[in-house]
Amino acid sequence: MRDTLPLLNQLDFPSLRRSALETLQVNLTYRCNQRCLHCHVNAGPARTEALSDELIELLCDVIDAHPVSTLDLTGGAPEMHPQFRTLVARARAAGLKVIDRCNLTILSEPGHEDLAQFLADSGVAISASLPCYSRDNVDSQRGDGVFERSIVGLRQLNALGYGQPGSDLELNLVYNPQGPSLPPPQQALEADYKQHLQEDFGIQFNHLHTITNQPIARFGSTLVSRGQFNQYMQLLRDNFSPGNLPGLMCRSTVSVDWRGYLYDCDFNQMLELPMPVLASDRPHLRDLLNADLPDHPIATRDHCFACTAGQGSSCGGVLNTN
């Protein structure tokens, strides 16, 4: 998982500092019912790492102690964590927006048949992976049959009100390039997605979020094995846009791994680059109970160029639409 870390320079990227904490992004588990090529978490069916019940309780204490507005649940497939629904219910009761980073096929996994209804009843916002609107492209990246099951999942969500005009149930799709290239302009690609999914399958959604592939973990290792790592890094550097720096998600988000350790973003988590803002060498959830984060430094390496290239990239899509 850390194969590309020695290749990532820590001197070239501009220094960054934190603003107010708004979002806790929690990696509940590395377990997943899929194993995708672009996955920066190396998630898969054989992974067993998961946040403990004790840490779930501590996470709820942190939510009560900080004025965070959003709980962003990721994985793996976060829904496969046994405490997923309990955590969602507690966060919603506390008034937080909850985002579920859903791979769509989990909705048809045995034991999860009522998951879509639970998400709708709880008012959870869904950020759903769908790397293309064509069957061949999706299945080549994510596995045979994934596209068809994703369409079934999207129709199920639409039937519950997700993505429908006038509905408060938010359904956003996520696009990652299939190889070492930048995403196309988000606005134009969103229009293509909406047209094709509506015409071919009768599917509606709110927005498309394009995310640049990070040169780390499974995707980074693939670049190294194919001799494309340096070329991809140069592409990211050549397209650096300083105007994207103020909007980077690491300025207002804390990423929490399955052991409760803290990172400036999900990508630093995969590289095991801990937050430099707290006294501990390995900042932990318990350290957040009394921490004041604004204006503290953010850990950076060359992979950060992926978030600042072109239109910029975050878990919420591009940073600018120009």
C-alpha positions in Angstrom: 0.0 0.0 0.0 2.9 2.3 0.5 4.9 1.3 -2.6 4.8 4.8 -4.1 5.6 6.7 -0.9 9.4 6.8 -1.5 8.7 8.3 -5.0 6.7 11.2 -3.6 8.8 14.3 -2.8 7.8 16.4 0.2 9.5 19.6 -0.8 7.8 20.7 -4.1 4.2 21.2 -3.1 3.1 24.6 -1.6 2.6 24.6 2.2 -1.0 24.5 3.4 -2.7 25.4 6.6 -6.0 24.3 8.1 -9.3 26.3 8.4 -12.2 25.4 10.7 -13.1 21.7 10.9 -16.3 21.0 9.0 -16.2 17.3 8.0 -15.2 14.1 9.6 -14.4 11.5 6.9 -14.3 8.1 8.5 -13.0 4.9 6.8 -15.2 2.4 8.6 -13.7 -0.7 7.0 -11.5 -1.9 4.1 -13.9 -4.8 3.4 -15.7 -4.4 0.1 -17.7 -6.6 -2.2 -15.7 -5.2 -5.1 -12.0 -4.9 -6.0 -11.5 -2.0 -8.4 -8.3 -1.1 -10.2 -8.4 2.6 -9.3 -9.1 2.0 -5.6 -6.6 4.0 -3.5 -7.6 2.0 -0.4 -6.8 -1.5 -1.8 -10.2 -2.6 -0.6 -11.6 -6.0 -1.3 -13.7 -9.0 -0.1 -10.7 -10.5 1.9 -10.0 -7.3 3.9 -11.0 -7.5 7.6 -9.9 -4.1 9.0 -12.8 -2.3 10.7 -13.5 0.4 13.3 -14.1 -1.2 16.7 -17.3 -0.6 18.7 -15.2 1.3 21.3 -14.0 3.7 18.6 -17.5 4.1 17.3 -18.4 5.4 20.7 -15.4 7.7 20.8 -16.3 9.0 17.3 -19.8 10.0 18.6 -18.1 11.8 21.5 -15.9 13.8 19.1 -19.0 14.7 17.0 -20.6 16.0 20.2 -17.4 18.0 21.1 -16.8 19.6 17.7 -19.2 21.8 15.6 -18.8 19.5 12.6 -21.6 19.6 10.1 -20.9 16.5 8.0 -20.0 12.9 8.6 -18.6 11.3 5.5 -18.6 7.5 5.6 -16.3 5.6 3.3 -14.4 2.3 3.0 -14.2 -0.3 1.4 -18.0 -0.5 1.4 -18.9 1.3 4.6 -22.3 -0.3 4.7 -20.6 -3.7 5.4 -19.5 -2.4 8.9 -21.9 -4.0 11.5 -22.3 -0.6 13.2 -23.0 1.4 10.0 -26.7 1.9 10.7 -26.2 2.7 14.3 -23.7 5.3 13.5 -25.9 6.9 10.8 -28.8 7.1 13.2 -26.7 8.7 15.9 -25.2 11.3 13.5 -28.5 12.2 12.0 -30.0 12.6 15.4 -27.2 15.0 16.2 -28.2 17.1 13.2 -25.2 16.1 10.9 -25.4 15.6 7.2 -24.3 12.0 6.5 -22.7 11.0 3.2 -22.6 7.4 2.3 -19.9 6.6 -0.3 -21.8 3.7 -1.9 -20.6 1.4 -4.7 -24.2 0.7 -5.7 -23.7 -3.1 -6.0 -23.8 -3.3 -2.2 -27.6 -2.6 -2.4 -28.2 -6.1 -3.9 -25.8 -8.0 -1.7 -27.4 -10.7 0.5 -28.3 -9.2 3.8 -28.4 -5.7 2.5 -31.7 -5.9 0.6 -33.3 -3.2 2.8 -30.3 -0.9 2.8 -31.7 1.5 0.2 -34.9 2.0 2.2 -32.8 2.6 5.4 -30.7 5.3 3.6 -33.8 7.0 2.3 -35.6 6.9 5.6 -32.5 8.3 7.3 -32.1 11.1 4.8 -28.6 10.0 4.0 -26.9 11.7 1.0 -25.4 9.1 -1.4 -22.2 9.6 -3.4 -22.2 6.6 -5.7 -19.3 5.3 -7.8 -20.1 5.0 -11.5 -16.9 5.4 -13.7 -18.9 5.5 -17.0 -22.3 5.3 -18.5 -21.4 2.3 -20.7 -21.3 -1.3 -19.6 -17.9 -2.3 -21.1 -16.0 0.6 -19.5 -17.5 0.0 -16.0 -17.1 -3.8 -16.1 -13.4 -3.5 -17.3 -12.6 -1.3 -14.3 -14.8 -2.8 -11.6 -15.6 -6.4 -12.7 -18.0 -8.3 -14.8 -21.7 -7.6 -14.0 -21.0 -4.5 -12.0 -22.6 -2.1 -14.5 -25.9 -4.0 -14.6 -26.0 -4.3 -10.8 -25.2 -0.5 -10.6 -28.1 0.3 -12.9 -30.4 -1.8 -10.8 -29.2 0.0 -7.6 -29.7 3.5 -9.2 -33.3 2.6 -10.3 -34.0 1.4 -6.8 -32.7 4.7 -5.4 -34.7 6.7 -7.9 -37.9 4.8 -6.9 -37.3 5.9 -3.3 -37.0 9.6 -4.4 -33.2 9.9 -4.7 -32.1 12.3 -7.4 -35.7 13.3 -8.3 -36.7 16.9 -8.9 -38.0 18.5 -5.7 -36.7 15.7 -3.5 -34.3 16.3 -0.5 -32.7 12.9 -1.1 -29.4 13.7 -2.7 -27.8 11.3 -5.2 -24.4 12.2 -6.7 -22.3 10.0 -9.0 -18.5 9.8 -9.0 -16.3 9.5 -12.0 -12.6 8.4 -12.0 -10.6 8.2 -15.2 -9.7 4.6 -16.3 -6.0 5.4 -16.8 -3.2 7.9 -16.2 -5.1 11.0 -17.4 -7.0 14.0 -16.0 -10.8 13.8 -15.9 -12.6 15.7 -18.7 -14.4 19.0 -17.7 -17.0 18.0 -15.1 -19.8 20.2 -16.3 -19.8 18.7 -19.9 -19.3 15.1 -18.6 -22.2 15.6 -16.2 -24.5 16.6 -19.1 -23.4 13.5 -21.0 -24.1 11.2 -18.0 -27.5 12.7 -17.5 -28.5 12.4 -21.1 -27.3 8.8 -21.5 -28.6 7.5 -18.2 -32.0 9.1 -18.7 -32.4 8.0 -22.4 -31.1 4.5 -21.9 -32.2 3.6 -18.4 -34.6 6.3 -17.2 -32.2 7.2 -14.4 -31.9 10.6 -12.7 -29.3 12.0 -10.3 -28.3 15.4 -8.9 -24.6 15.9 -9.8 -21.5 14.2 -11.2 -18.3 14.5 -9.3 -15.1 14.0 -11.2 -12.1 12.9 -9.1 -8.5 12.7 -10.3 -6.8 9.3 -9.7 -4.2 9.5 -7.0 -0.7 8.0 -7.8 -0.8 5.9 -4.6 -1.8 2.4 -3.4 -3.3 0.1 -6.1 -3.4 2.7 -8.9 0.1 4.0 -8.0 1.5 0.5 -8.0 0.0 -0.2 -11.4 1.6 3.0 -12.8 5.0 1.9 -11.4 4.7 -1.6 -12.9 3.7 -0.2 -16.3 6.5 2.4 -16.3 4.0 5.3 -16.3 4.5 6.7 -12.8 6.9 9.6 -13.7 4.9 10.5 -16.8 1.7 10.7 -14.7 3.3 12.8 -12.0 4.6 15.2 -14.7 1.1 15.5 -16.1 -0.2 16.5 -12.6 2.6 19.0 -12.2 2.1 20.5 -15.6 -1.5 21.1 -14.9 -1.1 22.6 -11.4 -3.5 25.5 -10.7 -2.7 27.6 -7.6 -6.3 28.9 -7.7 -7.4 25.5 -6.4 -5.3 25.7 -3.2 -7.9 27.6 -1.0 -10.7 25.0 -1.8 -8.7 21.8 -1.0 -10.8 19.5 1.2 -7.8 18.9 3.6 -8.3 22.4 4.9 -11.7 21.6 6.5 -11.7 17.8 6.7 -10.1 15.3 9.1 -9.8 11.7 7.8 -10.1 8.9 10.4 -8.8 5.4 9.7 -10.2 2.1 11.1 -7.8 2.3 14.0 -8.9 5.8 15.0 -5.8 7.5 13.7 -6.1 11.0 12.1 -4.9 12.3 8.7 -5.4 15.4 6.7 -7.1 13.5 3.9 -8.1 10.0 2.9 -5.0 9.8 0.5 -2.6 10.7 3.3 -4.3 8.0 5.3 -3.3 5.4 2.7 0.3 6.7 2.7 0.3 6.7 6.5 1.2 10.4 6.7 -0.3 11.5 10.0 -1.6 15.0 10.8 1.2 17.2 12.0 -1.1 19.5 14.0 -1.3 17.6 17.3 1.4 16.9 20.0 1.2 13.1 19.5 3.4 11.5 16.8 0.3 9.5 15.8 -2.7 11.8 16.4 -5.8 9.8 17.4 -9.6 10.4 17.7 -9.2 11.0 21.4 -6.8 13.9 20.7 -9.6 15.6 18.8 -11.8 16.0 21.9 -9.9 19.1 23.0 -8.0 20.1 19.8 -8.1 23.5 18.1 -7.1 22.9 14.5 -7.4 26.2 12.5 -4.1 27.6 11.1 -2.1 24.4 11.8 0.0 22.9 9.0 -1.1 20.1 6.6 1.1 17.2 5.6 1.8 17.3 1.9 3.7 15.3 -0.8 3.7 15.3 -4.6 0.5 13.3 -4.7 -1.2 16.5 -3.7 -0.7 17.8 -7.2 -3.6 15.4 -8.2 -6.0 17.6 -6.1 -4.8 20.8 -7.7 -4.4 19.8 -11.4 -6.8 21.2 -13.9 -10.2 22.0 -12.4 -9.0 20.6 -9.1 -10.3 17.5 -7.3 -11.9 16.6 -4.0 -14.4 14.1 -2.7 -17.0 16.6 -3.8 -15.8 16.9 -7.3 -14.0 19.8 -9.0 -12.9 22.9 -7.1 -13.7 25.3 -9.9 -15.9 25.2 -13.0 -13.9 27.6 -15.1 
